[in-house]
Amino acid sequence: LNGIVAGADHDQLNVTGTVTINNADLAGTLNYASIPGEELVIIRNDGADAVTGKFIQGDLIEIGGKKFAIDYAFDGDGDGNLNDVALIRYGAELAPDPCDPTKMALFVSATTGDDNVLALPVTGSSRVRVVIEAVTQGFTDEFGPFDFDGQIIMMGQSGNDLVSTEAVPSRDVMLY
């Protein structure tokens, strides 16, 4: 994976007809600074056929020390069919703020299942920590604490997500 542009920065399989994965092993290398929320479509299905089966890794894969959620019902081509497969960078990390590149923003992205995503203040400081409880997958990850001067950009994915930043004072928050 060298970036987010399909065909140029990463491989994309274009399929006509049925997509059956059946425990195939997905592997890759990460050769760029990926940030949470980035979407890389790896299978683009032209028709209305649903994707059946999953990669042996299930719903999450670690590539280059970073976690990616695997979305098997993604609309990567805009046809409304939710039958493409994408890797979506999971977790919480600082990166340049898209609204003000002189500042750092906190990017947060959930799994493709049901999640509780919390941005929480660190007592006695302006820092923020993030907790992602992956309800569907049955695990919890904690990230941070983060010290930054930009906004919080939080992205739920295809699951039924609860996102909360109410306890974090004096921060602009963008929810997607």
N, CA, C and O atoms as a DFTB+ gen file, in Angstrom:
704 C
 N C O
     1  1       0.856      -1.171       0.000
     2  2       0.000       0.000       0.000
     3  2       0.898       1.228       0.000
     4  3       1.667       1.460       0.933
     5  1       0.782       2.004      -1.067
     6  2       1.604       3.204      -1.202
     7  2       0.782       4.491      -1.134
     8  3       1.348       5.579      -1.238
     9  1      -0.524       4.395      -0.965
    10  2      -1.395       5.566      -0.907
    11  2      -2.829       5.158      -1.171
    12  3      -3.148       3.970      -1.220
    13  1      -3.704       6.163      -1.343
    14  2      -5.136       5.891      -1.428
    15  2      -5.678       5.786      -2.851
    16  3      -6.851       5.455      -3.025
    17  1      -4.867       6.055      -3.873
    18  2      -5.352       6.034      -5.253
    19  2      -5.267       4.613      -5.819
    20  3      -4.181       4.060      -5.990
    21  1      -6.444       4.035      -6.106
    22  2      -6.505       2.667      -6.639
    23  2      -5.829       2.601      -7.999
    24  3      -5.999       3.488      -8.836
    25  1      -5.061       1.540      -8.206
    26  2      -4.375       1.337      -9.470
    27  2      -3.019       2.011      -9.540
    28  3      -2.110       1.515     -10.205
    29  1      -2.879       3.134      -8.861
    30  2      -1.600       3.849      -8.845
    31  2      -0.843       3.596      -7.551
    32  3       0.358       3.326      -7.573
    33  1      -1.551       3.683      -6.408
    34  2      -0.919       3.541      -5.091
    35  2      -1.155       2.183      -4.441
    36  3      -0.405       1.779      -3.553
    37  1      -2.184       1.486      -4.876
    38  2      -2.466       0.137      -4.369
    39  2      -3.236      -0.645      -5.426
    40  3      -3.884      -0.070      -6.301
    41  1      -3.151      -1.963      -5.325
    42  2      -3.854      -2.823      -6.276
    43  2      -5.347      -2.813      -6.005
    44  3      -5.798      -2.694      -4.865
    45  1      -6.110      -2.944      -7.106
    46  2      -7.561      -3.070      -7.000
    47  2      -8.006      -4.113      -8.015
    48  3      -7.685      -4.019      -9.200
    49  1      -8.744      -5.098      -7.543
    50  2      -9.271      -6.134      -8.406
    51  2     -10.648      -5.699      -8.883
    52  3     -11.546      -5.492      -8.067
    53  1     -10.829      -5.558     -10.196
    54  2     -12.121      -5.197     -10.777
    55  2     -12.815      -6.482     -11.216
    56  3     -12.286      -7.238     -12.031
    57  1     -14.019      -6.725     -10.663
    58  2     -14.702      -7.995     -10.847
    59  2     -16.017      -7.785     -11.578
    60  3     -16.748      -6.829     -11.321
    61  1     -16.299      -8.701     -12.497
    62  2     -17.603      -8.777     -13.134
    63  2     -18.256     -10.055     -12.619
    64  3     -17.743     -11.149     -12.853
    65  1     -19.375      -9.927     -11.922
    66  2     -20.055     -11.111     -11.404
    67  2     -19.843     -11.312      -9.924
    68  3     -19.594     -10.363      -9.180
    69  1     -19.944     -12.545      -9.509
    70  2     -19.919     -12.923      -8.100
    71  2     -18.523     -12.820      -7.495
    72  3     -17.532     -13.151      -8.147
    73  1     -18.447     -12.353      -6.233
    74  2     -17.195     -12.313      -5.482
    75  2     -17.329     -13.274      -4.300
    76  3     -18.161     -13.077      -3.414
    77  1     -16.500     -14.313      -4.303
    78  2     -16.474     -15.284      -3.211
    79  2     -15.053     -15.318      -2.664
    80  3     -14.112     -15.636      -3.391
    81  1     -14.898     -14.990      -1.384
    82  2     -13.551     -14.882      -0.805
    83  2     -13.121     -16.179      -0.113
    84  3     -11.990     -16.619      -0.319
    85  1     -13.965     -16.798       0.687
    86  2     -13.699     -18.104       1.315
    87  2     -12.337     -18.248       1.980
    88  3     -11.539     -19.096       1.580
    89  1     -12.066     -17.435       2.982
    90  2     -10.856     -17.542       3.812
    91  2      -9.542     -17.336       3.066
    92  3      -8.515     -17.878       3.473
    93  1      -9.558     -16.569       1.994
    94  2      -8.303     -16.230       1.320
    95  2      -7.439     -15.434       2.290
    96  3      -7.953     -14.728       3.157
    97  1      -6.134     -15.553       2.138
    98  2      -5.192     -14.847       3.009
    99  2      -4.843     -13.503       2.381
   100  3      -4.317     -13.455       1.268
   101  1      -5.130     -12.422       3.080
   102  2      -4.836     -11.071       2.604
   103  2      -3.534     -10.608       3.231
   104  3      -3.380     -10.655       4.452
   105  1      -2.602     -10.165       2.411
   106  2      -1.303      -9.715       2.914
   107  2      -0.898      -8.459       2.167
   108  3      -1.333      -8.228       1.039
   109  1      -0.065      -7.651       2.799
   110  2       0.412      -6.440       2.146
   111  2       1.506      -5.781       2.961
   112  3       1.840      -6.218       4.062
   113  1       2.052      -4.724       2.397
   114  2       3.019      -3.890       3.099
   115  2       2.518      -2.457       3.068
   116  3       1.816      -2.060       2.139
   117  1       2.873      -1.693       4.067
   118  2       2.452      -0.304       4.178
   119  2       3.664       0.585       3.948
   120  3       4.628       0.552       4.712
   121  1       3.601       1.389       2.875
   122  2       4.740       2.221       2.482
   123  2       4.415       3.708       2.454
   124  3       5.035       4.462       1.704
   125  1       3.442       4.141       3.266
   126  2       3.126       5.569       3.370
   127  2       2.518       5.831       4.744
   128  3       2.164       4.901       5.468
   129  1       2.404       7.100       5.087
   130  2       1.876       7.496       6.400
   131  2       0.349       7.531       6.351
   132  3      -0.250       8.585       6.137
   133  1      -0.263       6.387       6.547
   134  2      -1.718       6.259       6.517
   135  2      -2.328       6.852       7.786
   136  3      -1.769       6.723       8.875
   137  1      -3.489       7.507       7.631
   138  2      -4.169       8.072       8.801
   139  2      -5.544       7.415       8.969
   140  3      -6.147       6.991       7.983
   141  1      -6.041       7.327      10.200
   142  2      -7.349       6.714      10.434
   143  2      -8.444       7.349       9.576
   144  3      -8.533       8.568       9.432
   145  1      -9.270       6.469       9.015
   146  2     -10.379       6.908       8.169
   147  2     -10.110       6.785       6.685
   148  3     -11.047       6.837       5.888
   149  1      -8.848       6.623       6.288
   150  2      -8.555       6.473       4.865
   151  2      -9.160       5.178       4.350
   152  3      -9.106       4.144       5.015
   153  1      -9.744       5.249       3.143
   154  2     -10.442       4.115       2.542
   155  2      -9.706       3.678       1.277
   156  3      -9.471       4.486       0.378
   157  1      -9.343       2.398       1.213
   158  2      -8.665       1.842       0.053
   159  2      -9.520       0.710      -0.498
   160  3      -9.603      -0.355       0.113
   161  1     -10.154       0.927      -1.646
   162  2     -10.993      -0.098      -2.261
   163  2     -10.079      -1.108      -2.925
   164  3      -9.309      -0.765      -3.822
   165  1     -10.167      -2.376      -2.478
   166  2      -9.293      -3.412      -3.033
   167  2     -10.036      -4.363      -3.970
   168  3      -9.410      -5.019      -4.802
   169  1     -11.368      -4.446      -3.847
   170  2     -12.178      -5.210      -4.797
   171  2     -13.344      -4.317      -5.219
   172  3     -14.116      -3.841      -4.387
   173  1     -13.451      -4.105      -6.516
   174  2     -14.534      -3.288      -7.078
   175  2     -15.407      -4.200      -7.927
   176  3     -14.964      -4.712      -8.956
   177  1     -16.644      -4.401      -7.496
   178  2     -17.573      -5.285      -8.172
   179  2     -18.535      -4.460      -9.009
   180  3     -19.173      -3.541      -8.494
   181  1     -18.648      -4.776     -10.295
   182  2     -19.448      -3.957     -11.198
   183  2     -20.950      -4.179     -11.088
   184  3     -21.722      -3.285     -11.435
   185  1     -21.379      -5.317     -10.626
   186  2     -22.809      -5.626     -10.606
   187  2     -23.427      -5.477      -9.242
   188  3     -22.897      -4.794      -8.365
   189  1     -24.574      -6.138      -9.076
   190  2     -25.307      -6.067      -7.817
   191  2     -25.045      -7.283      -6.934
   192  3     -25.636      -7.397      -5.860
   193  1     -24.170      -8.197      -7.367
   194  2     -23.874      -9.399      -6.582
   195  2     -23.203      -9.036      -5.264
   196  3     -22.283      -8.218      -5.235
   197  1     -23.662      -9.642      -4.176
   198  2     -23.056      -9.410      -2.863
   199  2     -21.739     -10.172      -2.750
   200  3     -21.538     -11.172      -3.438
   201  1     -20.856      -9.710      -1.897
   202  2     -19.619     -10.416      -1.574
   203  2     -19.972     -11.517      -0.586
   204  3     -20.671     -11.269       0.397
   205  1     -19.493     -12.735      -0.839
   206  2     -19.712     -13.820       0.114
   207  2     -18.370     -14.275       0.667
   208  3     -17.360     -14.280      -0.037
   209  1     -18.377     -14.657       1.940
   210  2     -17.159     -15.087       2.606
   211  2     -16.328     -13.919       3.090
   212  3     -16.645     -12.756       2.844
   213  1     -15.247     -14.263       3.790
   214  2     -14.329     -13.253       4.324
   215  2     -12.908     -13.743       4.162
   216  3     -12.659     -14.930       3.951
   217  1     -11.974     -12.799       4.264
   218  2     -10.563     -13.157       4.306
   219  2     -10.303     -13.904       5.607
   220  3     -11.071     -13.776       6.561
   221  1      -9.243     -14.671       5.651
   222  2      -8.915     -15.443       6.849
   223  2      -8.722     -14.522       8.062
   224  3      -8.905     -14.954       9.200
   225  1      -8.352     -13.256       7.822
   226  2      -8.148     -12.300       8.915
   227  2      -9.470     -11.816       9.508
   228  3      -9.463     -11.204      10.576
   229  1     -10.592     -12.066       8.860
   230  2     -11.891     -11.639       9.388
   231  2     -12.195     -10.190       9.083
   232  3     -12.190      -9.782       7.922
   233  1     -12.465      -9.392      10.138
   234  2     -12.886      -8.005       9.965
   235  2     -11.775      -6.986      10.188
   236  3     -11.966      -5.803       9.904
   237  1     -10.626      -7.416      10.688
   238  2      -9.489      -6.515      10.927
   239  2      -8.202      -7.179      10.459
   240  3      -8.025      -8.391      10.587
   241  1      -7.305      -6.356       9.912
   242  2      -5.998      -6.848       9.515
   243  2      -4.949      -5.822       9.939
   244  3      -5.196      -4.616       9.906
   245  1      -3.796      -6.309      10.331
   246  2      -2.691      -5.409      10.652
   247  2      -1.687      -5.460       9.504
   248  3      -1.207      -6.528       9.121
   249  1      -1.382      -4.282       8.965
   250  2      -0.416      -4.155       7.873
   251  2       0.570      -3.063       8.270
   252  3       0.167      -1.934       8.550
   253  1       1.839      -3.388       8.296
   254  2       2.860      -2.399       8.634
   255  2       2.685      -1.791      10.007
   256  3       3.021      -0.625      10.213
   257  1       2.160      -2.567      10.960
   258  2       1.968      -2.076      12.316
   259  2       0.720      -1.221      12.507
   260  3       0.504      -0.694      13.599
   261  1      -0.099      -1.071      11.480
   262  2      -1.345      -0.296      11.556
   263  2      -2.521      -1.227      11.310
   264  3      -2.436      -2.149      10.499
   265  1      -3.627      -0.979      12.021
   266  2      -4.824      -1.798      11.844
   267  2      -5.736      -1.190      10.772
   268  3      -5.892       0.026      10.666
   269  1      -6.321      -2.084       9.992
   270  2      -7.303      -1.708       8.982
   271  2      -8.551      -2.549       9.193
   272  3      -8.465      -3.767       9.356
   273  1      -9.719      -1.898       9.191
   274  2     -10.987      -2.622       9.182
   275  2     -11.224      -3.075       7.745
   276  3     -10.905      -2.353       6.799
   277  1     -11.782      -4.269       7.585
   278  2     -12.126      -4.764       6.254
   279  2     -13.634      -4.650       6.099
   280  3     -14.389      -5.284       6.835
   281  1     -14.070      -3.843       5.142
   282  2     -15.500      -3.648       4.895
   283  2     -15.880      -4.446       3.654
   284  3     -15.439      -4.132       2.548
   285  1     -16.694      -5.472       3.839
   286  2     -17.102      -6.361       2.750
   287  2     -18.381      -5.885       2.072
   288  3     -18.843      -6.515       1.120
   289  1     -18.956      -4.791       2.541
   290  2     -20.183      -4.230       1.961
   291  2     -19.992      -2.736       1.749
   292  3     -20.767      -1.924       2.254
   293  1     -18.954      -2.376       0.999
   294  2     -18.557      -0.988       0.793
   295  2     -19.056      -0.517      -0.575
   296  3     -19.114      -1.309      -1.516
   297  1     -19.410       0.742      -0.691
   298  2     -19.807       1.311      -1.985
   299  2     -18.647       2.139      -2.527
   300  3     -18.647       3.366      -2.425
   301  1     -17.670       1.466      -3.097
   302  2     -16.478       2.144      -3.597
   303  2     -16.643       2.781      -4.954
   304  3     -15.853       3.647      -5.327
   305  1     -17.657       2.372      -5.707
   306  2     -17.833       2.909      -7.052
   307  2     -19.060       3.801      -7.190
   308  3     -19.370       4.269      -8.285
   309  1     -19.762       4.038      -6.079
   310  2     -20.896       4.959      -6.094
   311  2     -22.156       4.426      -6.752
   312  3     -23.059       5.203      -7.064
   313  1     -22.240       3.100      -6.973
   314  2     -23.424       2.553      -7.623
   315  2     -24.537       2.197      -6.635
   316  3     -25.619       1.776      -7.044
   317  1     -24.273       2.365      -5.331
   318  2     -25.272       2.094      -4.304
   319  2     -25.444       0.631      -3.955
   320  3     -26.339       0.294      -3.180
   321  1     -24.615      -0.253      -4.499
   322  2     -24.811      -1.691      -4.305
   323  2     -24.115      -2.292      -3.086
   324  3     -24.366      -3.459      -2.783
   325  1     -23.275      -1.582      -2.386
   326  2     -22.601      -2.084      -1.179
   327  2     -22.006      -3.478      -1.399
   328  3     -22.209      -4.383      -0.589
   329  1     -21.273      -3.639      -2.501
   330  2     -20.710      -4.941      -2.837
   331  2     -19.234      -4.863      -3.237
   332  3     -18.728      -5.731      -3.948
   333  1     -18.563      -3.830      -2.778
   334  2     -17.125      -3.698      -2.981
   335  2     -16.439      -4.021      -1.652
   336  3     -17.094      -4.065      -0.611
   337  1     -15.126      -4.245      -1.684
   338  2     -14.373      -4.535      -0.468
   339  2     -13.317      -3.459      -0.287
   340  3     -12.576      -3.140      -1.217
   341  1     -13.253      -2.901       0.918
   342  2     -12.302      -1.826       1.200
   343  2     -11.559      -2.082       2.500
   344  3     -12.075      -2.716       3.420
   345  1     -10.341      -1.576       2.551
   346  2      -9.578      -1.491       3.790
   347  2      -9.762      -0.081       4.312
   348  3      -9.545       0.884       3.580
   349  1     -10.157       0.051       5.563
   350  2     -10.368       1.367       6.164
   351  2      -9.473       1.461       7.385
   352  3      -9.588       0.667       8.318
   353  1      -8.577       2.445       7.368
   354  2      -7.610       2.598       8.453
   355  2      -8.354       2.820       9.757
   356  3      -9.181       3.726       9.860
   357  1      -8.063       2.004      10.741
   358  2      -8.705       1.982      12.051
   359  2      -7.779       2.626      13.084
   360  3      -6.557       2.567      12.948
   361  1      -8.363       3.240      14.116
   362  2      -7.576       3.713      15.243
   363  2      -7.687       5.205      15.465
   364  3      -8.647       5.843      15.033
   365  1      -6.683       5.758      16.152
   366  2      -6.626       7.189      16.458
   367  2      -5.180       7.642      16.311
   368  3      -4.255       6.986      16.789
   369  1      -5.003       8.777      15.640
   370  2      -3.650       9.254      15.359
   371  2      -3.688      10.737      14.989
   372  3      -4.688      11.235      14.472
   373  1      -2.593      11.426      15.258
   374  2      -2.479      12.827      14.881
   375  2      -1.961      12.955      13.451
   376  3      -1.120      12.172      13.008
   377  1      -2.481      13.960      12.734
   378  2      -2.034      14.284      11.377
   379  2      -2.388      15.748      11.128
   380  3      -3.178      16.324      11.877
   381  1      -1.813      16.363      10.084
   382  2      -2.144      17.764       9.808
   383  2      -3.653      17.973       9.657
   384  3      -4.345      17.186       9.011
   385  1      -4.139      19.050      10.269
   386  2      -5.550      19.401      10.234
   387  2      -5.920      19.848       8.815
   388  3      -5.299      20.778       8.301
   389  1      -6.913      19.219       8.160
   390  2      -7.267      19.608       6.789
   391  2      -7.830      21.023       6.681
   392  3      -7.792      21.616       5.603
   393  1      -8.348      21.569       7.772
   394  2      -8.885      22.929       7.758
   395  2      -7.819      23.974       8.058
   396  3      -7.969      25.135       7.679
   397  1      -6.751      23.579       8.729
   398  2      -5.643      24.476       9.054
   399  2      -4.368      23.645       9.170
   400  3      -4.039      23.169      10.257
   401  1      -3.642      23.463       8.052
   402  2      -2.454      22.595       8.049
   403  2      -1.323      23.037       8.986
   404  3      -0.344      22.311       9.153
   405  1      -1.450      24.220       9.598
   406  2      -0.439      24.631      10.576
   407  2      -0.702      23.990      11.935
   408  3       0.119      24.095      12.847
   409  1      -1.866      23.315      12.068
   410  2      -2.240      22.651      13.320
   411  2      -2.310      21.143      13.099
   412  3      -2.386      20.666      11.966
   413  1      -2.284      20.407      14.206
   414  2      -2.456      18.961      14.170
   415  2      -3.866      18.612      14.628
   416  3      -4.358      19.152      15.619
   417  1      -4.514      17.704      13.898
   418  2      -5.855      17.222      14.242
   419  2      -5.754      15.784      14.730
   420  3      -4.804      15.070      14.409
   421  1      -6.740      15.374      15.504
   422  2      -6.844      14.001      15.963
   423  2      -7.859      13.283      15.077
   424  3      -9.047      13.606      15.103
   425  1      -7.393      12.311      14.294
   426  2      -8.243      11.508      13.419
   427  2      -8.589      10.212      14.143
   428  3      -7.707       9.534      14.670
   429  1      -9.890       9.867      14.167
   430  2     -10.365       8.668      14.852
   431  2     -11.294       7.927      13.893
   432  3     -12.203       8.526      13.318
   433  1     -11.066       6.623      13.719
   434  2     -11.921       5.814      12.854
   435  2     -12.230       4.484      13.526
   436  3     -11.346       3.832      14.082
   437  1     -13.497       4.094      13.466
   438  2     -13.989       2.883      14.123
   439  2     -13.833       1.660      13.219
   440  3     -13.275       1.748      12.125
   441  1     -14.340       0.509      13.699
   442  2     -14.364      -0.708      12.891
   443  2     -15.595      -0.667      11.995
   444  3     -16.340       0.313      12.012
   445  1     -15.817      -1.714      11.219
   446  2     -17.011      -1.782      10.380
   447  2     -18.190      -2.431      11.103
   448  3     -19.269      -2.570      10.526
   449  1     -17.994      -2.829      12.363
   450  2     -19.078      -3.376      13.181
   451  2     -19.668      -2.297      14.063
   452  3     -19.446      -1.108      13.835
   453  1     -20.423      -2.711      15.073
   454  2     -20.995      -1.768      16.036
   455  2     -19.906      -1.356      17.024
   456  3     -19.214      -2.208      17.582
   457  1     -19.756      -0.050      17.239
   458  2     -18.696       0.466      18.104
   459  2     -19.215       1.559      19.025
   460  3     -20.161       2.275      18.696
   461  1     -18.573       1.676      20.192
   462  2     -18.694       2.847      21.056
   463  2     -17.357       3.568      20.959
   464  3     -16.317       3.009      21.308
   465  1     -17.386       4.807      20.486
   466  2     -16.159       5.573      20.261
   467  2     -16.203       6.798      21.173
   468  3     -17.098       7.636      21.058
   469  1     -15.229       6.894      22.079
   470  2     -15.227       7.957      23.076
   471  2     -13.941       8.762      23.006
   472  3     -12.849       8.194      23.005
   473  1     -14.064      10.074      22.949
   474  2     -12.928      10.975      23.132
   475  2     -13.065      11.526      24.542
   476  3     -14.078      12.136      24.884
   477  1     -12.042      11.308      25.354
   478  2     -12.118      11.631      26.779
   479  2     -10.980      12.559      27.183
   480  3      -9.854      12.402      26.710
   481  1     -11.266      13.529      28.058
   482  2     -10.192      14.404      28.527
   483  2      -9.267      13.669      29.498
   484  3      -9.686      12.761      30.216
   485  1      -8.010      14.081      29.500
   486  2      -7.053      13.575      30.484
   487  2      -7.075      14.571      31.632
   488  3      -6.798      15.752      31.429
   489  1      -7.396      14.119      32.820
   490  2      -7.552      14.987      33.986
   491  2      -6.321      15.860      34.207
   492  3      -5.188      15.379      34.219
   493  1      -6.576      17.163      34.381
   494  2      -5.510      18.103      34.704
   495  2      -4.680      18.551      33.509
   496  3      -3.617      19.144      33.690
   497  1      -5.148      18.277      32.285
   498  2      -4.384      18.700      31.103
   499  2      -5.336      18.966      29.941
   500  3      -6.544      18.757      30.056
   501  1      -4.783      19.427      28.827
   502  2      -5.588      19.651      27.625
   503  2      -5.530      18.445      26.687
   504  3      -6.058      18.490      25.577
   505  1      -4.895      17.387      27.133
   506  2      -4.753      16.196      26.298
   507  2      -6.053      15.394      26.236
   508  3      -6.942      15.532      27.078
   509  1      -6.125      14.547      25.198
   510  2      -7.307      13.737      24.950
   511  2      -6.863      12.294      24.727
   512  3      -5.846      12.036      24.083
   513  1      -7.642      11.358      25.270
   514  2      -7.410       9.948      24.960
   515  2      -8.660       9.417      24.274
   516  3      -9.746       9.976      24.422
   517  1      -8.497       8.340      23.526
   518  2      -9.600       7.766      22.755
   519  2      -9.778       6.307      23.159
   520  3      -8.807       5.563      23.299
   521  1     -11.038       5.913      23.342
   522  2     -11.379       4.522      23.606
   523  2     -12.346       4.077      22.514
   524  3     -13.374       4.713      22.277
   525  1     -11.993       2.960      21.845
   526  2     -12.892       2.358      20.864
   527  2     -13.259       0.976      21.376
   528  3     -12.420       0.080      21.467
   529  1     -14.545       0.828      21.709
   530  2     -15.062      -0.472      22.126
   531  2     -15.738      -1.096      20.912
   532  3     -16.814      -0.662      20.500
   533  1     -15.108      -2.110      20.345
   534  2     -15.642      -2.813      19.179
   535  2     -16.638      -3.861      19.678
   536  3     -16.266      -4.998      19.968
   537  1     -17.893      -3.463      19.773
   538  2     -18.929      -4.311      20.371
   539  2     -19.097      -5.598      19.563
   540  3     -19.139      -6.685      20.139
   541  1     -19.192      -5.488      18.247
   542  2     -19.398      -6.658      17.388
   543  2     -18.226      -7.627      17.473
   544  3     -18.424      -8.839      17.564
   545  1     -16.994      -7.092      17.442
   546  2     -15.802      -7.935      17.447
   547  2     -15.371      -8.360      18.851
   548  3     -14.594      -9.304      18.992
   549  1     -15.858      -7.681      19.888
   550  2     -15.588      -8.088      21.259
   551  2     -14.230      -7.687      21.808
   552  3     -13.612      -8.465      22.534
   553  1     -13.749      -6.492      21.481
   554  2     -12.495      -6.022      22.069
   555  2     -12.573      -4.519      22.285
   556  3     -13.452      -3.846      21.747
   557  1     -11.638      -4.001      23.082
   558  2     -11.536      -2.563      23.339
   559  2     -10.095      -2.143      23.135
   560  3      -9.174      -2.809      23.607
   561  1      -9.898      -1.026      22.424
   562  2      -8.573      -0.438      22.237
   563  2      -8.563       0.964      22.833
   564  3      -9.551       1.693      22.747
   565  1      -7.424       1.335      23.444
   566  2      -7.234       2.695      23.955
   567  2      -6.060       3.322      23.233
   568  3      -5.055       2.661      22.972
   569  1      -6.190       4.619      22.906
   570  2      -5.167       5.360      22.173
   571  2      -4.874       6.668      22.902
   572  3      -5.765       7.273      23.499
   573  1      -3.626       7.092      22.847
   574  2      -3.248       8.367      23.431
   575  2      -2.572       8.196      24.770
   576  3      -2.183       7.084      25.127
   577  1      -2.423       9.272      25.518
   578  2      -3.065      10.570      25.321
   579  2      -2.398      11.381      24.205
   580  3      -1.217      11.209      23.902
   581  1      -3.196      12.268      23.607
   582  2      -2.760      13.109      22.511
   583  2      -2.743      14.569      22.941
   584  3      -3.669      15.040      23.601
   585  1      -1.698      15.274      22.569
   586  2      -1.571      16.710      22.810
   587  2      -1.555      17.374      21.440
   588  3      -0.616      17.177      20.669
   589  1      -2.584      18.158      21.127
   590  2      -2.703      18.731      19.780
   591  2      -3.464      20.043      19.837
   592  3      -4.104      20.356      20.841
   593  1      -3.393      20.818      18.743
   594  2      -4.003      22.141      18.726
   595  2      -5.109      22.289      17.686
   596  3      -5.655      23.381      17.530
   597  1      -5.448      21.228      16.978
   598  2      -6.490      21.282      15.953
   599  2      -7.779      20.653      16.429
   600  3      -8.050      20.563      17.626
   601  1      -8.561      20.224      15.468
   602  2      -9.872      19.656      15.776
   603  2      -9.815      18.136      15.909
   604  3      -8.796      17.505      15.629
   605  1     -10.930      17.574      16.340
   606  2     -11.094      16.126      16.395
   607  2     -11.962      15.733      15.202
   608  3     -13.044      16.286      15.005
   609  1     -11.483      14.774      14.407
   610  2     -12.225      14.286      13.246
   611  2     -12.529      12.817      13.508
   612  3     -11.640      11.967      13.461
   613  1     -13.817      12.526      13.787
   614  2     -14.218      11.167      14.164
   615  2     -15.097      10.563      13.080
   616  3     -16.035      11.192      12.592
   617  1     -14.766       9.309      12.710
   618  2     -15.492       8.623      11.655
   619  2     -16.023       7.287      12.143
   620  3     -15.253       6.384      12.472
   621  1     -17.348       7.165      12.190
   622  2     -17.956       5.863      12.372
   623  2     -17.906       5.178      11.015
   624  3     -17.713       5.845       9.999
   625  1     -18.073       3.889      10.978
   626  2     -18.053       3.201       9.683
   627  2     -19.420       2.571       9.431
   628  3     -20.433       3.174       9.785
   629  1     -19.485       1.410       8.847
   630  2     -20.767       0.855       8.415
   631  2     -21.597       0.232       9.538
   632  3     -22.731      -0.182       9.297
   633  1     -21.066       0.154      10.747
   634  2     -21.825      -0.417      11.856
   635  2     -22.753       0.608      12.490
   636  3     -22.890       1.729      12.001
   637  1     -23.383       0.208      13.578
   638  2     -24.236       1.089      14.358
   639  2     -23.364       1.650      15.481
   640  3     -23.189       1.002      16.512
   641  1     -22.815       2.855      15.285
   642  2     -21.810       3.408      16.188
   643  2     -22.384       4.478      17.101
   644  3     -23.234       5.273      16.698
   645  1     -21.903       4.484      18.339
   646  2     -22.170       5.540      19.296
   647  2     -20.870       6.328      19.433
   648  3     -19.846       5.777      19.835
   649  1     -20.912       7.618      19.098
   650  2     -19.718       8.459      19.137
   651  2     -19.954       9.571      20.148
   652  3     -20.974      10.258      20.101
   653  1     -18.993       9.746      21.074
   654  2     -19.157      10.750      22.112
   655  2     -17.881      11.562      22.296
   656  3     -16.788      11.015      22.434
   657  1     -18.052      12.897      22.293
   658  2     -16.954      13.817      22.600
   659  2     -17.402      14.845      23.625
   660  3     -16.708      15.838      23.842
   661  1     -18.544      14.629      24.256
   662  2     -19.133      15.640      25.125
   663  2     -18.260      16.009      26.315
   664  3     -18.395      17.104      26.861
   665  1     -17.384      15.132      26.718
   666  2     -16.549      15.417      27.891
   667  2     -15.266      16.166      27.544
   668  3     -14.486      16.494      28.437
   669  1     -15.036      16.443      26.253
   670  2     -13.826      17.118      25.811
   671  2     -14.136      18.600      25.597
   672  3     -14.815      18.946      24.631
   673  1     -13.653      19.481      26.476
   674  2     -13.970      20.900      26.338
   675  2     -13.097      21.587      25.295
   676  3     -11.986      21.139      25.011
   677  1     -13.604      22.670      24.731
   678  2     -12.859      23.583      23.858
   679  2     -12.224      22.904      22.648
   680  3     -11.084      23.203      22.293
   681  1     -12.953      22.001      22.022
   682  2     -12.452      21.335      20.806
   683  2     -13.551      21.384      19.743
   684  3     -14.716      21.107      20.029
   685  1     -13.165      21.739      18.511
   686  2     -14.062      21.585      17.390
   687  2     -14.045      20.118      17.013
   688  3     -12.987      19.490      16.972
   689  1     -15.232      19.569      16.735
   690  2     -15.346      18.155      16.403
   691  2     -16.112      18.030      15.087
   692  3     -17.162      18.644      14.898
   693  1     -15.558      17.219      14.181
   694  2     -16.238      16.886      12.926
   695  2     -16.582      15.397      12.981
   696  3     -15.707      14.562      13.210
   697  1     -17.859      15.070      12.770
   698  2     -18.293      13.675      12.795
   699  2     -18.690      13.249      11.395
   700  3     -19.387      13.974      10.684
   701  1     -18.234      12.055      11.004
   702  2     -18.579      11.493       9.689
   703  2     -19.142      10.119       9.865
   704  3     -19.497       9.467       8.883
